[in-house]
Amino acid sequence: MRDRSTMTTTTTGTRTAATPLAAALLLALLAGAGQAHAQAAPPPAKGAPTTPPGSDRVEQARIHYERGLRAYDENTFETARIEFERAYELAPSYRILYNLGNVSAQTADFVGAIGRFTEYLAQGGSSLSEDRRGEVSREINMLKAKIGRVEVVAPAGATILLDDAAVGKAPLDKPLEVNPGRRRIGASLQSRVPAVKIIDVASGDFAHVTLDLTEVSSDGEKRAGGGLPKTVWLAWGGTAVLAAGAGAFGIVALKASSSLDSEKKQPNADPSSLSSDVTHIHAYSITADALTLGAVAMGAFSLYLTLKASKDEGAPAVMFTPGGVSFAGKF
């Protein structure tokens, strides 16, 4: 493909440099774009740096365009893309869209290249010859064979994300067009837990992704796939802590009692020391008993919460067997 007013490139890698005549034609085109926007220059894109006050937008566009050409010749395509985009923001020209399409193709952003070339045809309109339109259309068809498509199913109203960038709301009117490679498909919706799936897409693939956004219960607890609420796990955690404490103090009391027995057998045992040891053993035993009772009570409460939660669809069920208590379901 050739465009006399821009550098030329095809996705097969053929490249020719811009000629002096091409540069002159581009500057004339940019000058016309600058005059057309002199009375009401469009605001810069969100996040894009603004030109210095009083600077000539067309001159700035020319500088960025020439930087883009140099970067392209040096095979630093990402830099070239940024420079061409800045030039287009300052002095929009459909001819620069052609450059952007080529740079996108060089960086394997085939979806972006298709979009840029399509814009080029739309904005170029009758200014483009039939031969040029045919060349660009064939290039678009070649690029379409290199992309994949992903049908995404998610709850209505959910924001669909492709590689962490929002691309629309569910239900989408058509499958996502994606570049080959590893892609992150996600969805988010208020009051639901976001979901993300990572898939590998090859050229020509048609993938299907279903994103189930789990609900947040009325008490603010997140349930995943019908799992137990947080309060149930916290209750069982508290039971475990109390049981561990009871066991620890019980062991301490037993060791102290054994030590006391040995001390009593000594002929010169100090009565005051023996009395102190008895007091400590008593305190350890009382603490162990209290923690044991607490563990039993907390265990009963935890079991109650588990049985209550097991009535919900998909929640784990508690089964009593001769060997004890077992759980079945999703956790």
C-alpha positions in Angstrom: 0.0 0.0 0.0 1.2 3.5 -0.8 0.1 6.9 0.4 2.1 9.7 -1.0 1.7 11.9 2.0 2.8 9.4 4.6 5.4 6.8 5.2 4.3 3.5 3.8 4.2 0.0 5.3 2.4 -3.2 4.9 2.0 -6.0 7.5 4.4 -8.1 5.5 7.2 -5.7 6.5 7.8 -3.8 3.2 8.6 -0.2 4.0 9.7 2.9 2.1 10.7 6.3 3.5 8.7 9.5 3.0 10.0 11.6 0.2 10.5 15.5 0.4 7.4 15.8 -1.8 5.4 13.6 0.6 6.6 15.7 3.6 5.6 18.9 1.8 2.1 17.5 1.0 1.7 16.4 4.7 2.6 19.8 6.0 0.1 21.4 3.6 -2.5 19.0 4.8 -1.7 19.7 8.5 -1.8 23.4 7.9 -5.3 23.1 6.5 -6.3 21.0 9.5 -4.8 23.7 11.8 -6.8 26.5 10.1 -10.0 24.4 10.2 -9.6 24.2 14.0 -8.3 27.7 14.6 -11.5 29.0 15.9 -12.4 26.0 18.2 -9.5 23.7 18.7 -10.6 20.3 20.0 -9.6 19.5 23.6 -6.7 17.1 24.0 -7.5 13.5 24.8 -7.8 12.6 28.5 -4.4 12.1 30.0 -2.5 13.5 27.0 0.0 16.3 27.6 -1.2 19.7 26.3 1.0 21.9 24.1 2.6 24.9 25.6 0.5 28.1 25.7 0.9 30.1 22.5 2.5 27.2 20.5 1.5 26.4 17.0 -0.5 23.2 17.0 0.4 22.4 13.4 4.1 22.9 14.0 3.9 20.7 17.0 2.0 18.1 14.9 4.8 18.2 12.3 7.5 17.6 14.9 5.7 14.6 16.4 5.0 13.2 12.9 8.7 13.5 11.9 9.7 11.8 15.2 7.2 9.0 14.4 8.9 8.5 11.0 12.3 8.3 12.6 11.1 5.9 15.3 9.6 3.7 12.7 12.8 3.6 10.6 14.6 2.6 13.9 12.1 -0.2 14.4 10.9 1.4 17.7 7.3 0.9 16.8 5.7 1.7 20.1 7.4 5.1 20.2 6.3 5.6 16.6 2.7 4.9 17.6 2.8 7.4 20.4 4.3 10.1 18.2 1.8 9.5 15.4 -1.1 9.6 17.9 0.1 12.9 19.3 0.4 14.3 15.8 -3.2 13.2 15.1 -4.5 14.7 18.3 -2.9 18.1 17.4 -3.9 18.2 13.7 -6.3 15.4 12.8 -5.7 13.9 9.3 -7.1 10.7 7.9 -3.6 10.1 6.3 -2.0 9.7 9.8 -4.6 7.0 10.5 -3.0 5.0 7.7 0.4 5.3 9.5 -1.2 4.3 12.8 -2.7 1.3 11.2 0.6 0.2 9.9 2.4 0.7 13.2 -0.3 -1.2 15.0 0.1 -4.2 12.6 3.9 -4.1 13.2 3.3 -4.4 17.0 0.9 -7.3 16.5 -2.1 -5.2 17.6 -4.2 -6.5 14.7 -7.4 -5.4 16.2 -6.1 -1.8 16.6 -4.8 -1.9 13.0 -8.2 -3.0 11.7 -9.8 -0.1 13.6 -7.3 2.5 12.3 -7.6 1.3 8.7 -11.4 1.3 8.9 -11.3 4.9 10.2 -8.9 5.8 7.4 -11.4 4.6 4.8 -14.3 6.3 6.5 -12.6 9.7 6.9 -10.8 9.5 3.5 -14.1 9.0 1.8 -14.2 10.3 -1.8 -10.6 11.6 -1.5 -9.4 8.0 -1.8 -9.1 6.3 -5.2 -10.9 3.0 -5.8 -7.5 1.3 -6.1 -6.4 2.7 -2.7 -9.7 1.7 -1.1 -9.4 -1.8 -2.5 -5.8 -2.2 -1.2 -6.8 -1.1 2.3 -9.9 -3.3 2.3 -7.8 -6.3 1.3 -5.3 -5.5 4.1 -8.2 -5.3 6.6 -9.4 -8.8 5.5 -5.9 -10.2 5.9 -5.7 -8.8 9.4 -9.2 -10.2 10.3 -7.8 -13.7 9.7 -5.2 -13.1 12.4 -7.5 -12.2 15.3 -9.6 -14.3 17.6 -13.1 -13.8 18.9 -14.5 -14.4 22.4 -18.2 -14.6 23.3 -18.6 -13.4 26.8 -21.6 -14.3 29.0 -22.1 -12.4 32.2 -25.0 -11.0 34.3 -26.9 -8.1 32.6 -25.3 -4.7 33.3 -21.9 -6.1 34.2 -18.9 -4.2 32.9 -16.9 -6.4 30.6 -13.1 -6.0 30.7 -10.5 -7.1 28.2 -7.0 -7.1 29.6 -8.3 -4.9 32.5 -9.8 -2.3 30.1 -13.6 -1.8 30.0 -15.0 -2.7 26.6 -18.8 -2.6 27.2 -21.7 -3.8 29.3 -23.3 -7.2 29.3 -24.9 -8.5 27.2 -22.5 -7.6 24.4 -24.1 -7.2 21.0 -21.2 -9.2 19.4 -18.2 -11.3 20.4 -15.0 -9.5 21.4 -12.4 -9.2 18.8 -9.0 -9.9 20.4 -5.4 -10.2 19.4 -3.7 -13.6 19.6 -2.0 -14.4 22.9 -3.0 -14.7 26.6 -6.0 -12.6 27.3 -7.7 -11.6 30.6 -11.5 -11.5 30.3 -13.2 -10.1 33.4 -16.5 -8.7 34.6 -17.6 -6.5 37.5 -20.9 -5.5 38.9 -21.9 -3.6 42.0 -22.7 -5.8 45.0 -21.1 -8.8 43.3 -17.6 -10.3 43.5 -15.7 -9.5 40.3 -14.6 -12.5 38.1 -11.7 -13.0 35.8 -10.7 -15.8 33.4 -7.4 -16.0 31.6 -7.5 -17.7 28.2 -5.0 -18.4 25.4 -6.3 -17.3 22.0 -4.9 -18.3 18.6 -5.5 -16.7 15.2 -9.0 -17.6 14.0 -10.2 -19.0 17.4 -13.7 -18.6 18.6 -13.8 -18.9 22.4 -16.7 -18.9 24.9 -16.3 -17.5 28.4 -18.9 -17.5 31.1 -18.3 -15.2 34.1 -20.4 -16.0 37.2 -20.4 -13.1 39.5 -21.2 -14.4 43.0 -23.5 -12.3 45.1 -22.7 -10.5 48.3 -25.3 -11.6 51.0 -27.4 -9.1 52.8 -25.1 -9.1 55.9 -22.2 -8.2 53.7 -20.6 -11.6 53.6 -19.2 -12.9 50.3 -20.2 -16.4 49.2 -18.2 -18.2 46.6 -20.0 -21.0 44.8 -22.4 -21.7 47.6 -19.5 -21.9 50.2 -19.9 -21.2 53.9 -20.2 -17.5 55.1 -17.3 -15.9 56.8 -19.0 -16.0 60.3 -19.0 -19.8 60.1 -15.3 -20.1 59.5 -14.6 -17.5 62.1 -16.7 -19.4 64.6 -14.8 -22.6 63.9 -11.5 -20.7 64.1 -12.5 -19.4 67.6 -13.3 -23.0 68.6 -9.9 -24.1 67.5 -8.2 -21.3 69.4 -10.1 -22.1 72.6 -9.4 -25.8 72.3 -5.7 -25.2 71.7 -5.6 -22.9 74.8 -7.3 -25.5 76.9 -4.8 -28.1 75.8 -1.8 -25.9 76.4 -2.9 -25.0 80.0 -3.8 -28.7 80.7 -0.3 -29.7 79.7 1.2 -27.0 81.9 -0.9 -28.1 84.9 0.2 -31.8 84.4 3.8 -30.8 84.3 3.5 -28.6 87.3 1.7 -31.5 89.2 4.4 -33.9 88.3 7.1 -31.5 89.5 5.2 -31.0 92.7 5.1 -34.8 93.3 8.8 -35.0 92.9 9.4 -32.0 95.2 7.2 -33.6 97.9 9.6 -36.6 98.0 12.5 -34.4 98.9 13.4 -34.6 102.6 14.0 -30.8 102.9 11.1 -29.6 100.8 10.1 -26.0 101.6 6.5 -25.9 102.7 5.9 -22.4 101.4 7.3 -23.4 98.0 5.0 -26.4 97.9 2.0 -24.2 98.8 2.9 -21.8 96.0 3.1 -24.7 93.5 -0.3 -26.0 94.6 -1.8 -22.5 94.0 -0.2 -22.4 90.5 -1.4 -25.8 89.6 -4.9 -24.9 90.8 -4.9 -21.8 88.6 -3.7 -23.7 85.5 -6.4 -26.3 86.0 -9.2 -23.8 86.4 -8.0 -22.0 83.2 -7.8 -25.2 81.3 -11.3 -26.2 82.4 -12.7 -22.7 81.5 -11.1 -22.8 78.0 -12.5 -26.4 77.5 -16.0 -25.2 78.4 -15.6 -22.3 76.1 -14.4 -24.5 73.2 -17.3 -26.8 73.7 -19.8 -23.9 73.7 -18.1 -22.3 70.7 -18.1 -25.6 68.9 -21.8 -26.1 69.5 -22.4 -22.6 68.2 -20.2 -23.2 65.1 -22.1 -26.4 64.4 -25.4 -24.6 64.6 -24.2 -22.0 62.1 -22.9 -24.7 59.8 -26.2 -26.6 59.9 -28.0 -23.4 59.2 -25.8 -22.5 56.3 -26.1 -26.0 54.9 -29.7 -25.4 54.1 -28.7 -22.8 51.4 -28.4 -24.1 47.9 -25.0 -25.3 47.1 -23.7 -24.9 50.7 -21.8 -27.7 52.4 -23.9 -30.3 54.2 -23.0 -31.7 57.6 -23.3 -35.5 58.0 -23.2 -37.4 61.2 -21.5 -40.8 60.9 -20.5 -43.5 63.3 -17.0 -42.2 63.1 -17.9 -38.6 63.8 -19.0 -35.6 61.9 -18.2 -35.0 58.2 -18.9 -32.3 55.7 -19.9 -32.6 52.1 -20.2 -29.9 49.4 -18.2 -27.0 48.1 -15.9 -25.1 50.4 
